[in-house]
Amino acid sequence: MTLPENRKRLTLLHSNDMHGDFLTEELDTKLVGGVSRLSGYINQVRAEEPNTIYCIAGDMFRGSVIDSEFQGLSTIEIMNMLSPDVVTLGNHETDYGVAHLLFLEKCANFPIINANLHIKTNNARLFEPFLIKEIGGMKILFIGILTQEVIAQTKNDGLIGSFVSINEAAEEVGRICNAYNSLDIDLTVLLTHIGFEEDKVLASKLDPAWGVDVIVGGHSHTFIDEPAKVNDILIVQAGTGTDQIGRFDFIIDTDNNCVDSYTWRCVPINDENCREDKEIEDLIKKYKNRTDEKYGRVVTRFARKLTHPDRNRETALGGLFADALRNGLGLDIMLLGSGSVRTEEMGPIVMYSDLIEGFPYDDAVHMVRVTGEQLRRMLLFMVRDEVWEGVHCEFYQFSEGLRAVYSKKDHAFTEFSFEGKPIEDDQILRVGLQHFHFNNFEDVFSIPMSEIEANGAPRIVSTSCRDVIEEYLSSHQHLDRVEGDRLILNLD
């Protein structure tokens, strides 16, 4: 169909939270996902629709041996072949350190934008905050906004700062839009990595006069059937990994610089509708062959497959890892960050590669002494109401011996015990925390570290939590763990 001169077609493809998901998997006799088939689909759309833009809303890194072994360099090389038009940062882009991230940016043949990170001493931005993409006679403005969690990731670097609140992020969006509206922008897209619910909050705070049309988001791994619409802004996300890709087909009114009409869908990436990109597949195989040599050994055999389907509840795999750290380090309690387990299932045969991909964070373990009363407050903050309202919050897997029964109606624990006995308020317990959670103690538990230090000086009990877990698993065969007896949630 021929369009009037002031109407133009634009196809916007988008991914988020790919997490090093490079390899195709076989699922119900179908080949699903993988960057080579994702690339094949993108190449096909680019050939069919000349005005096509492909963007990524953060978290290219973490989640696979291929990524972690080469600290993101392999990911950048693979992404260079995928050729996104614009990428924004996710919180996991900072996992290898801000200095390393700046090095990786120099290796990228695609623009990486972010309006959050800056140097505190002179407020200089670390990245370009926006990109204006000109295509088919249209100007598309992209602005990158990162999750507040980057503040936690970069706390060790006193020179690096970021926005603290959604309000500040909204103000920055307004400043950029105000500065570039005069350039006859036809479509304004925010590439965010703050989570689907926070995207809605951000959209509600944006002045319609700024002209934001679309938010392409990430971080919460949300699958949707149709875009949300807040403040006349379309909000989308495409789950996680490479099993699917989001697709907008717009008709743009270039006279009034707005969306005339659109369709959106989430396209499955599989062998039925996506050709394999042989060049990318060969590159991935090169990296996979190198990692297979190093990581292709058996660590242990579980009694059965153990799962971690939901980060906001007790899981079998999360509990087993917490037990391994508690028993290996002689702690009373290990609180293991649920988000550090990056797989939904593991076993029964556990290869070293499974462990690295399923538990990619190899940070130190700190031991703190907390009173029973402090532990109760810490864990009540963990199960606060906003956790059940879709807000991304830190959650913890308990080691054996700790039992808590929570009533959402009463906002209280109806049972709170350790090794079968009620926990007394003045009882001192040795609690293990991973470095990230120790380093952000006040944010994740809402208790000042100074209050905890009054019980005794914290200390590092292991510089590598993964070493402890691997040793425990390799020396214990046929391990099993049945969830449901440590954290009981009554949410009615």
C-alpha positions, 0 to 999 in steps of 0.5 A: 500500500502506497502511503502519503508523503507525510506518512512513513513506515518504521519497524522497531525490533527490540531485545532485552536481558539476553544474558549471554544466551548465545546457543540454540536449544532443542525444545519439543523437537524444535530448535529455539533461540540462539543468537544465530537464529535471532540474527537470521530473523533480524537480517530477514526483516532488514531486507524486507523493511528498509526502515528497520531499527534494532535496539537492545535494552540492557543486560547483554552480559552474564548468564553463560560460560562464554560470556563470563570466561572472556569477561564480556569480550566474547559478547561484544564480538558476537554483538558486533556481528548482530549489529544493533543500531543502539544499545543501552546499559543494564545493571549487569553491564557493570559486573566486570567493573566500570573501567572494564565496561569502558574498555568494552565500549571501545571494542563495540561497533555499535553505539551504547547510550546511558544518561545515568552514569557520571563522574562525581567530581565534574558531572561528566557523563561516562557515555553518550546519553542519547542517539538520534538515528536518521532513517528513511527521512525520519529522525528517531531520538533514543535516550538510555536510562539505567536501573537504580541498582547500578548505584549498588554495583558501583559503590566501591568506586567513589568517583562514579555516581548515578541518578538516585530516583525515578524523579531525577531520571524523568527530569533528565529525560525532559532536559534532553527532549527539550534540547533536541525537540527543535531538530524535528524529531519524529519518534522518541524512544526511551531505552530503559533498564528499570523494570516494567512496573518502574517503567509505568511510574516513569511514564506517568512522570513525563510531561507530554510536551516532551514528546516521549512515544515509546519505552522499550524496557528490561530488567524485570524479564517481563513477558507481555501480550500487548503494550502497556499504555501510560500517559499515552506512552507505549511500554514494552519488554520482550522477556529474557534471552533470545527465544523471542524478539519484540517487533513494532511496525509503525506508521509515522506522521512526519508532519506532526512528529508522532505515531499515526498507527502501530502494531506490536507482537512478540516473535518466537525465534525458532527454526520454523520462521528464522534462518540460521546466520552461519557466520555468527554460528561459527563464531559462537562455536569457536568460543564454545569449543574453547569453554567446553575444554575447560568446563566440560567436567562433572562436579556432582550428581544430584538425587534429582533435578533441582529447580529455582523457578521464582526468586521471590520464594524458597527454592530447592536449588537456592536452599542447597547452595545456601546449605553448601555455604553455611556448612562449608564456612561454619556459619549459623545462617547463610542468606543467599541472594536469590538473584545470584542463582541464574538458572531455573533448574540444574541436575541431576548431572551437574557439569562445571559449566552448569555451575558457572552458568547457574551461579555466575557471581564469584564474590566474597562471603562476609560474616556478620553478627546479628541479634535475633531482633535485628534478623527479624527486622532484616527479613521483614523488610525482605517480605515487605508489601512492595515485593508482592506488587511487582517491584524488583527487590532483593530476596534471600534463600535460607540455609537449613535451621532457619524457619520463618512463617510470614503472615502478609495480613498481619505483616509479621512472622507467626513463627521465627525459629532456629534449629527448632527453637524460637529465636530470642531478641538478644540471641547472637547469630553468625550470618553469612552474606555475599559481598554485594549484599554486605556492601549494600547492607542498609539498602537491602535490609533497611538497617544501618551497618553501624548498628550491626558492627556494634555486635562485633566486627564483620569479617570475610570468611571466604574470598570465593563463594563459588569455590566453597559451593563447588567443593561442597558439591563435589564431596557430596553426591546424590544431594537432594533438597525439598523446599517448603520448610524454611520460608512459609509465605501466607500472602492471603 
